[in-house]
Amino acid sequence: MYGKAMSIPDELMMRYFMLVTDMPIEEQEDMEKRLESGELHPRDAKMQLARTIVRLYHGEEARSKQKKNSNAYSNNARCLQTFLSML
C-alpha cells in the first residue's frame, strides 16, 4: 500500500490527501502552499500521504513498521536485500 501511494502522480497528491486522509483542511492548504513555494519537496509530502494511508487502513503499528522500513530503504543501498529478507 505504501508503494502504491508513493507512485501517485504529484499533481494528484493533494486530491488524495483530501479524499482519503483525516488531515484537517487547514493543514492540507498549508501543505499545498509549501509545495507550490518549493519549501516542501513532493517526495516528502508523498511519504506523509503514504504513511497516513497505511495508518488509516492498517493501524499505527503497521505505519510505524512501514516508516522504519521506508527509512531503511531511503538511506541504505542494501535496503532491497533487507526488505526481501523480511518477506
C-alpha positions as CSV (number, residue, x, y, z in Angstrom):
1,M,0.0,0.0,0.0
2,Y,2.9,2.3,0.8
3,G,4.5,1.7,-2.5
4,K,1.2,2.3,-4.4
5,A,0.8,5.7,-2.6
6,M,4.3,6.7,-3.5
7,S,3.5,6.1,-7.2
8,I,0.7,8.6,-7.2
9,P,1.4,11.5,-9.6
10,D,2.5,14.7,-7.9
11,E,-0.4,16.6,-9.5
12,L,-3.0,14.3,-7.8
13,M,-1.3,14.1,-4.4
14,M,-3.4,16.9,-2.7
15,R,-6.6,15.4,-4.0
16,Y,-5.7,12.1,-2.3
17,F,-5.0,14.0,0.9
18,M,-8.4,15.5,0.7
19,L,-10.3,12.3,-0.2
20,V,-8.6,9.5,1.7
21,T,-6.9,11.0,4.8
22,D,-8.1,12.5,8.1
23,M,-5.7,15.5,7.7
24,P,-7.5,18.8,8.6
25,I,-8.3,21.1,5.6
26,E,-6.1,23.8,7.2
27,E,-3.1,21.5,7.2
28,Q,-3.8,20.5,3.6
29,E,-3.9,24.1,2.5
30,D,-0.7,24.8,4.3
31,M,1.0,21.8,2.7
32,E,-0.2,22.8,-0.8
33,K,1.3,26.3,-0.3
34,R,4.6,24.9,0.9
35,L,4.6,22.5,-2.1
36,E,3.9,25.4,-4.5
37,S,6.6,27.6,-3.0
38,G,9.2,24.8,-3.1
39,E,9.6,24.8,0.7
40,L,8.3,21.2,0.8
41,H,9.6,18.6,-1.6
42,P,6.8,16.5,-3.2
43,R,8.6,13.3,-2.2
44,D,8.3,14.3,1.5
45,A,4.6,15.1,1.2
46,K,4.0,11.8,-0.6
47,M,5.8,9.9,2.1
48,Q,3.5,11.6,4.6
49,L,0.5,10.6,2.5
50,A,1.7,7.0,2.2
51,R,2.3,6.7,6.0
52,T,-1.2,8.2,6.7
53,I,-2.9,5.8,4.3
54,V,-1.1,2.8,5.9
55,R,-2.0,4.1,9.4
56,L,-5.7,4.6,8.5
57,Y,-6.2,1.2,6.8
58,H,-3.7,-1.0,8.8
59,G,-3.2,0.7,12.1
60,E,-0.5,2.6,13.9
61,E,1.7,-0.4,14.4
62,A,1.8,-1.1,10.7
63,R,2.6,2.5,10.0
64,S,5.4,2.5,12.4
65,K,6.8,-0.7,10.9
66,Q,6.4,0.8,7.4
67,K,8.1,4.0,8.4
68,K,11.1,2.1,9.7
69,N,11.2,0.0,6.6
70,S,10.9,3.1,4.3
71,N,13.7,4.9,6.1
72,A,16.0,2.0,5.7
73,Y,15.0,1.9,2.0
74,S,15.8,5.6,1.6
75,N,19.0,5.7,3.5
76,N,20.7,2.4,2.6
77,A,21.7,0.9,-0.7
78,R,21.4,-2.6,0.8
79,C,17.7,-1.9,1.8
80,L,16.3,-4.0,-1.1
81,Q,18.1,-7.0,0.2
82,T,16.8,-6.3,3.8
83,F,13.3,-5.8,2.6
84,L,13.3,-9.0,0.6
85,S,14.6,-11.0,3.6
86,M,11.6,-9.7,5.7
87,L,9.1,-11.2,3.2
